[in-house]
């Protein structure tokens, strides 16, 4: 998404810090944290403080494969001076992440400012924008799910019945039921309604079939990388 936008200046950071719940982080040309909001710290870890986060890198937050995808975007923004936005999963929730270039003169160096906003439901504010996704995902409770279970979860969240899911995946209904039961066990949900609510609150149904397929492919890639295969 191309947006003409002035670079972020130091006094802008103070404005973001005053907005409750804002996830914002500024990184220097080496992509080390130089500033962040308290909400960003809570995502990083319940015991983290702003002081703890200063100097940390992207690799300190997410696995190497996922870090590389984010670093690529950050470098592109620094080199081009153009803002970029993308959807991704953060701690199992659909978010929109917007990366802005820092004002090099004001800061004394290049860098980026990343603003993360909840995008767990379709919003009219996002209509008309062609926003790509980052395929590598930051999973939390979804991490134990297999790739097939992640596929089933998206279809359940989208409102499909067991029979419809079986037809879509060319599988037997009993096989789909087995996957759903496994998802219940791993997510500690007790019913389909509870599972749908859990997924919907995190915006899983807001991803298109193609986007979710790409995310699952990204999960597979990261897991192969972790296992060394």
Residue pairs with C-beta under 8 A, 6 or more apart in sequence:
1 83
1 84
1 85
1 129
1 130
1 131
1 132
2 82
2 83
3 82
3 83
3 85
5 83
5 100
6 103
7 81
7 100
7 101
7 102
7 103
7 104
7 106
8 26
8 100
8 101
8 102
8 103
8 113
9 103
9 106
10 103
10 106
10 107
12 113
13 24
13 26
13 35
13 113
16 22
16 24
16 37
16 115
17 24
17 37
17 38
20 39
21 39
22 37
22 39
22 115
23 37
23 39
23 40
23 43
23 115
23 116
23 117
24 36
24 37
24 39
24 40
24 113
24 114
24 115
24 116
25 33
25 35
25 36
25 37
25 40
25 53
25 113
25 114
26 33
26 34
26 35
26 36
26 102
26 111
26 112
26 113
26 114
27 33
27 34
27 58
27 74
27 111
27 112
27 113
27 114
28 34
28 107
28 109
28 110
28 111
29 78
29 109
29 110
29 111
30 57
31 57
31 58
31 71
31 74
31 111
31 112
32 54
32 55
32 56
32 57
33 53
33 54
33 55
33 56
33 57
34 54
34 111
35 50
35 54
36 50
36 53
38 50
40 53
40 116
41 48
41 49
41 50
41 52
41 53
42 48
43 90
43 91
44 52
44 53
44 56
44 61
57 67
58 67
58 70
58 71
58 74
59 67
61 67
62 70
62 136
62 138
63 136
63 222
63 225
63 226
64 225
65 136
65 221
65 222
65 225
65 226
66 136
66 137
66 138
66 222
68 136
69 134
69 135
69 136
69 218
70 134
70 136
73 84
73 86
73 99
73 134
74 99
74 112
74 114
76 82
76 84
77 83
77 84
77 99
77 100
77 101
77 112
78 101
78 110
78 111
78 112
80 101
81 101
82 101
83 98
83 99
83 100
83 101
84 98
84 99
85 96
85 97
85 98
85 99
85 129
85 131
86 96
86 97
86 131
86 132
86 133
86 134
87 94
87 95
87 96
87 97
87 119
87 131
87 132
87 133
87 134
87 207
87 211
88 94
88 95
88 97
88 133
88 134
88 136
88 137
88 138
89 95
89 137
89 138
89 139
89 142
89 215
90 97
90 116
90 138
91 138
91 139
91 140
92 139
92 140
92 141
92 142
92 202
93 118
93 120
93 202
93 203
94 118
94 119
94 120
94 202
94 203
94 204
94 206
94 207
95 116
95 117
95 118
95 119
95 120
96 116
96 117
96 119
96 126
96 131
97 114
97 115
97 116
97 117
97 134
98 114
98 115
98 116
98 117
99 112
99 113
99 114
100 112
100 113
100 114
100 115
101 110
101 111
101 112
101 113
102 109
102 110
102 111
102 112
102 113
104 110
104 111
118 203
119 126
119 203
119 206
120 201
120 202
120 203
120 206
121 200
121 203
121 206
122 206
133 207
133 211
133 214
133 215
134 218
135 214
135 215
135 217
135 218
135 221
136 218
136 219
136 221
136 222
137 215
137 218
137 219
137 222
139 219
141 186
141 187
142 150
142 153
142 187
144 186
145 153
145 182
145 183
145 186
145 187
146 182
147 216
147 219
147 220
148 179
149 179
149 182
149 183
149 186
150 212
150 215
150 216
150 219
151 169
151 212
151 213
151 216
152 165
152 169
152 176
152 179
152 180
152 183
153 183
153 195
153 199
153 204
154 199
154 204
154 205
154 207
154 209
154 212
155 164
155 165
155 168
155 169
156 165
156 180
156 183
156 192
156 195
156 196
156 199
157 195
157 196
157 199
157 200
157 204
157 205
158 205
159 196
159 205
160 168
162 173
162 176
162 177
162 180
163 173
165 171
165 176
166 172
166 173
166 175
166 176
169 176
180 192
180 195
183 189
183 195
184 190
184 195
187 195
187 198
189 195
189 198
199 205
204 212
207 215
